[in-house]
Amino acid sequence: MSAIINTLASDFRLFIETQKAGFHAMAEAYKQMGTSLKEKKQSSNVVSFALQVPFFVLFSPLSAYLKAGEKIVIETYPLGRKNDAFQSRLFLYLLMVTALFIGLQPSPNPTAKLSFINEVVFLIALFAIMAMGLNLQTGLTGLVNFGVIFFVGFGALVTAMAMVKGGMDPWIALLLAVILTAIVGYLLAYPTLNLRSDYFAIVTVVLGEVLRQLLLAEPTFQTKVSGSQNTYIPELPGVFGPFRDSWRSVTGLPYSTFLMIFAVFVAFMVVVISQLIIRSPYGRVLKTIRENEVVTSAYGYDVFKYKAEVLAIGGAIFGLAGALLVWKRQTFVPELLLVTTTFFVWGAFIIGGKGNPRGMVIGAIIITYTQQVVRNISPTNRGSNFFIATLDSIFKFLVVDIGGAIFGEDSWRFVSEFQTGNVIIGLEAFQILIVGLVIILFMRRFEEGVLPELPYIPKKKPNLDKSSIWSNIEQTETSHGGTKE
């Protein structure tokens, strides 16, 4: 217990020192800002200068704050964020801060509070699982996979079909989804792995959209809308997870709480398994393939076999995420296979840091919270939100006034949503814009991610050669003036 207290105390002292150094650096940056802005104004045109002002006012002091803090950290932990001990503590503290933010989220009643916690934590775990599958394929092996949603959607489809059409138990459907998605990933290697990385990425990004369009046209998914005779929607309802009735009767909690707990458990297990793979000889071969395939082949390793196996392992993880997703939604609709999901997973992967499973969790937290900030803006009360009202005004000025003056009024009235004159920014597009900006900001400061990849050096086994041991004994006795009997 005393060791834990001492560790927390030393970490708190380090935190105070980094804050002092960081705020001092921010103050110095603000003092120098006037001179920097004058120099920029003289060397840039008006438009360029106007675009650079927000960077100098907001991001330049923040960058100075972070650099000063990291300098203090490096003095305590060599290599800074690439130090394993520092990463472990930073990961733990970030999880604690996340839990604090979730717990302090205001809600009108306890039921709404629990619903918010279940939704946010489930999404964090789900994105972490998908990001870790991408990390094994792209971060560890170098396979640029833009078809995350294809594998996730295929796993969700298998789970839904097995349960609704096949009448299988949810656990059997989950296992079947994992196995079949792994097989699809392995088979996908044969027609695609001979392609260059950019062409392989194009093939994978197309697969998800092809699957979605096929499912939209499939009669199996045409479900009649209740109360209507001729209206059908593409849907496969009635997909429920395990323990749905018993959980409610025993605990009295909503079923979403069980799914949240189970998703967190799955994410934890995937982190552990990913760490074991990365630190194993198998993982070191994958890193070698990522760095240089020719050298790996020269050492006698079958590069194609390893890549196919990684596609299968990542596919199994994606299939697991798809099963969790369809359990959460309690239905399967082709619209689950949106390419924006792949974009968000890549965002978590980039922000977290390639090759680091713990970084995938941090990236998932940041991406999920960024999404929630935009989702909490309701279209019904957006007029009373000063921030969104300002964005709507700027958007209308750019589209109607500037765009209309350059291209004519028909250029924006052609859009059906704008024909009534109500020109407002779309919140879904705005969400993608905000996530993109967050990725850019993190990449400017953390080029290798929040938690960069750690170099793993296996522990050396002790030399048990008898001759060397006897030689060491002789040297020791000689140095102490003794003799060997």
Secondary structure, 3 states (H helix, E strand, C coil): CHHHHHHHHHHHHHHHHHHHHHHHHHHHHHHHHHHHHHHHHHHCCHHHHHHHHHHHHHHHHHHHHHHHHHHHHHHHCCCHHHCHHHHHHHHHHHHHHHHHHHHCCCCCCHHHHHHHHHHHHHHHHHHHHHHHHHHHHHHHCCCCCCCHHHHHHHHHHHHHHHHHHCCCCHHHHHHHHHHHHHHHHHHHHHHHCCCCHHHHHHHHHHHHHHHHHHHHHCHHHEEECCCCCCCEEECEECCCCCCHHHHHHHHCCCHHHHHHHHHHHHHHHHHHHHHHHHCCHHHHHHHHHHHCHHHHHHCCCCHHHHHHHHHHHHHHHHHHHHHHHHHHHCEECHHHCCHHHHHHHHHHHHHHCCCCHHHHHHHHHHHHHHHHHHHCCCCCCHHHCHHHHHHHHHHHHHHHHHHHHHHCCHHHHCCHHHCCCCCCCCHHHHHHHHHHHHHHHHHHHCCCCCCCCCCCCCCCCCCCCHHHHHHHHHHHHHHCCCCCC
